[in-house]
Amino acid sequence: MSIMQSIPVRSIPDDLKESCYTGGFSVRRLDELMVEGEPMVQPVHRHDFFFPLLISSGEGEHIIDFKSYEIADKQLFVLHPGQVHSICIEPGSKGYLVEIAKDFTQSYLSVDFRDNLGTGHLYSLKGATFDRIQGLFELMSVEFEEQSKGVLEAIASCLRLLSIQLSRCNTFQLTEENSSAHYAFKVLKRFQVLLEENFKTKKQVQDYAALMHMSAYQLNRVVKTTLNKTCSQVIREYLLLEARRQLLATPAQVSEIADYLGYEDVSYFNRFFKKQLGETPLQYRKNFK
């Protein structure tokens, strides 16, 4: 069997002495990165870092996990490590592109940062919310450029405020008075993070319940309350998403993809995929538009 050709993964360079990186964090203005009169085009890839992208004004297309989003004014895209995307930003667009290494989050932010940095790919911002968030990006940009004493702590403070602003945009209003919603949200996000990290080897609800020191019933109840789905549905959907990523963004054979996903029997993987999407993996790859 040939070695599976994976989706390209971009990383922040290990040599953090490069002029554009500090301590695993980078923030740059879009207009400084774009060649005048030409769009910024990045083909399909994934990151091993967090990737907030603020569009103050602009046009283009952003495809995240094969779903297309039209780029417009006052948008914030938040990508987590592992998500697959491609992007085309038209000339004249303005905003900020941020890269945040996992090491930075571990050193300067709470363990909950990943959970708090939004639940969706795209935030359409309005009024005072946009002004506040753009102000945070502007402040991070200034701190990053000036490199004054305490720069990383200052940037981390901005990121904490950003996560708070995004939590206010979410369906769940996380307040002290709404402690049950807060608890449910935290459990859900922890489950989703563990699923992203362990999907190749753990495919049963009880596996994740054990990691979270809960019963399968308790975990199912929280997920059903927040998403109106069972844990098993969430697990299946993530496995299908990762299968689609490999089918549509790599030339890997189905047997290689099945092995990558942790299925020893490729025929079982084929049956699982067809039951969920109505097509075999090869049919899906051929018919995808």
C-alpha positions in Angstrom: 0.0 0.0 0.0 1.3 3.4 -0.9 1.9 6.0 1.8 -1.2 8.1 2.2 -0.8 11.7 0.9 -2.3 13.8 3.5 -3.7 17.3 3.4 -0.9 19.9 3.7 -0.5 21.1 7.3 0.9 24.6 7.9 2.7 25.3 11.1 4.2 28.4 12.8 8.0 28.0 12.3 10.0 26.6 15.2 12.5 29.4 14.8 10.5 32.1 16.7 13.3 34.6 16.1 12.0 35.2 12.6 10.9 38.8 12.3 7.2 38.1 11.9 6.8 35.7 14.9 7.0 36.2 18.6 6.5 33.4 21.1 4.2 31.4 18.9 2.0 34.3 18.0 1.7 36.4 14.9 -0.7 39.2 13.8 -0.5 40.9 10.4 -2.6 43.3 8.4 -4.2 41.9 5.3 -3.3 45.0 3.2 0.4 44.5 4.0 0.3 40.8 2.9 -1.5 41.3 -0.4 0.1 42.1 -3.7 -1.4 45.3 -5.1 -4.1 44.4 -7.6 -4.0 40.7 -7.0 -6.2 38.4 -4.8 -4.7 36.5 -1.9 -5.2 32.8 -2.9 -4.4 29.9 -0.6 -5.2 26.4 -1.8 -6.6 23.6 0.4 -4.6 23.1 3.6 -5.0 22.8 7.4 -3.2 24.3 10.3 -1.9 23.0 13.6 -2.6 26.4 15.2 -5.6 28.7 15.9 -6.4 31.0 13.0 -8.7 34.0 13.6 -9.2 36.1 10.5 -11.0 39.5 10.8 -12.4 41.0 7.6 -13.0 44.7 8.3 -13.9 45.3 4.7 -13.5 43.1 1.6 -14.8 40.4 -0.8 -13.9 36.9 -1.7 -14.6 33.3 -0.9 -13.6 31.2 2.1 -14.2 27.4 2.0 -14.1 25.7 5.4 -14.5 21.9 5.5 -16.0 22.1 2.0 -18.7 24.6 2.9 -18.4 27.9 1.0 -18.7 31.3 2.8 -18.9 34.6 0.9 -16.4 37.1 2.4 -18.0 40.4 3.3 -17.5 43.4 5.6 -17.3 43.0 9.4 -16.7 39.3 9.5 -14.6 37.2 11.8 -13.6 33.6 10.8 -12.2 31.4 13.6 -10.5 28.2 12.6 -9.3 25.6 15.1 -6.3 23.3 14.5 -7.1 20.6 12.1 -9.9 22.2 10.1 -9.5 22.1 6.3 -9.9 25.3 4.3 -9.0 27.3 1.2 -9.4 31.0 0.7 -9.5 33.7 -2.0 -9.5 37.4 -0.7 -10.1 40.0 -3.4 -7.7 43.0 -3.8 -8.4 46.0 -1.6 -9.7 44.0 1.3 -8.7 45.1 4.8 -8.4 43.3 8.1 -6.1 41.2 10.3 -4.7 37.6 10.0 -3.7 36.0 13.3 -1.8 32.8 14.1 -1.8 31.4 17.6 0.4 28.3 18.3 -0.9 25.7 20.8 2.3 26.4 22.9 1.3 30.0 23.2 -2.2 29.1 24.5 -0.7 26.7 27.0 1.9 29.2 28.3 -0.2 32.4 28.4 -3.9 31.4 28.4 -6.2 29.2 30.5 -6.9 25.6 29.6 -10.4 26.7 28.6 -9.2 29.0 25.8 -9.8 26.6 23.0 -13.3 25.9 24.3 -14.1 29.6 24.7 -12.8 30.7 21.3 -16.1 30.4 19.6 -18.4 27.6 18.5 -18.8 28.5 14.8 -16.6 29.2 11.8 -18.1 32.6 11.0 -19.3 35.5 13.0 -21.1 38.4 11.2 -20.4 41.3 13.5 -22.5 44.5 14.0 -22.3 47.9 15.7 -20.5 48.1 19.0 -19.5 44.4 18.9 -17.5 44.8 15.7 -15.9 48.0 17.0 -14.8 46.2 20.2 -13.4 43.2 18.4 -11.7 45.3 15.7 -10.2 47.4 18.6 -8.7 44.2 20.1 -7.1 43.2 16.8 -5.7 46.7 16.4 -4.3 46.7 19.9 -2.7 43.2 19.3 -1.2 44.5 16.1 0.3 47.6 17.8 1.7 45.4 20.6 3.2 43.0 18.1 4.8 45.7 16.1 6.3 47.6 19.0 7.5 44.6 21.0 7.5 46.5 24.3 8.0 45.0 27.7 5.2 42.5 28.5 4.1 42.2 24.9 3.0 38.5 25.2 1.0 39.1 28.4 -0.7 42.1 26.7 -1.6 40.0 23.7 -2.9 37.2 25.9 -5.1 39.7 27.7 -6.6 40.8 24.3 -7.2 37.2 23.4 -9.0 36.6 26.7 -11.3 39.6 25.9 -11.8 38.3 22.4 -13.0 34.9 23.7 -15.4 36.7 26.1 -16.8 38.8 23.2 -17.3 35.6 21.1 -19.0 33.8 23.9 -21.6 36.7 24.0 -22.2 36.0 20.3 -23.0 32.3 20.9 -26.4 30.8 21.4 -25.6 30.2 25.1 -25.4 33.3 27.2 -22.8 32.3 29.7 -23.6 34.3 32.8 -23.3 33.5 36.5 -27.1 33.5 36.7 -27.2 30.8 33.9 -24.9 28.3 35.5 -26.6 25.3 34.0 -26.2 26.6 30.4 -22.5 27.4 31.3 -21.9 23.9 32.5 -23.6 22.3 29.5 -21.6 24.5 27.1 -18.3 23.6 28.8 -19.1 19.8 28.8 -20.1 20.0 25.1 -16.9 21.8 24.1 -14.7 19.4 26.1 -16.4 16.5 24.4 -15.8 18.0 21.0 -12.1 18.6 21.7 -11.6 15.1 22.9 -13.4 13.7 19.9 -11.0 15.7 17.6 -8.1 14.3 19.4 -9.2 10.7 19.7 -11.5 9.8 16.9 -9.1 7.4 15.3 -9.1 5.1 18.4 -12.2 5.9 20.3 -15.6 5.6 18.6 -18.0 4.8 21.4 -19.9 7.1 23.7 -18.6 5.4 26.8 -15.0 6.0 25.7 -15.5 9.8 26.0 -17.7 9.6 29.1 -14.8 7.8 30.8 -12.3 10.4 29.7 -14.6 13.1 31.2 -15.3 11.1 34.4 -19.1 11.0 33.6 -21.5 8.3 32.8 -22.6 7.8 29.2 -26.1 8.8 30.2 -24.9 12.1 31.7 -22.9 13.0 28.6 -25.7 12.1 26.3 -28.1 14.2 28.2 -25.8 17.3 28.0 -25.2 16.8 24.2 -28.9 16.2 23.6 -29.8 19.4 25.5 -27.3 21.6 23.7 -27.3 20.2 20.2 -30.5 18.1 20.1 -28.3 15.2 18.9 -27.1 12.1 20.6 -23.4 11.6 21.3 -23.3 8.8 18.8 -24.6 11.2 16.1 -21.9 13.7 16.9 -19.2 11.0 16.7 -20.6 9.7 13.4 -20.7 13.2 12.0 -17.1 14.0 12.9 -15.9 10.7 11.4 -17.8 11.5 8.2 -16.3 15.0 8.2 -12.8 13.7 8.5 -13.5 11.0 5.8 -14.8 13.8 3.5 -11.7 15.9 4.2 -9.4 13.0 3.1 -11.6 12.0 0.1 -11.9 15.5 -1.4 -8.6 17.1 -0.4 -6.2 14.1 -1.0 -5.8 11.4 -3.7 -5.6 8.7 -1.0 -7.2 5.3 -1.7 -10.3 4.4 0.3 -8.4 1.6 2.0 -5.8 4.2 3.2 -8.5 6.5 4.4 -10.3 3.7 6.3 -7.0 2.8 8.0 -6.3 6.5 8.8 -9.7 6.7 10.5 -9.1 3.6 12.5 -11.2 1.1 10.6 -9.4 -2.2 10.1 -12.1 -3.5 7.7 -12.4 -1.3 4.6 -15.7 -3.0 3.7 -17.1 -2.0 7.1 -16.0 1.6 6.5 -17.7 1.5 3.0 -20.9 0.3 4.6 -20.8 3.0 7.3 -20.1 5.8 4.8 -22.9 4.7 2.4 -25.4 4.2 5.2 -24.8 7.8 6.4 -24.5 9.6 3.0 -26.2 7.3 0.5 -23.1 6.8 -1.6 -19.9 4.8 -1.3 -16.7 6.8 -0.6 -15.6 6.5 -4.3 -19.1 7.6 -5.5 -19.0 10.6 -3.2 -15.6 11.6 -4.4 -16.6 11.3 -8.0 -20.0 13.1 -7.6 -18.9 16.0 -5.3 -19.4 19.4 -6.9 
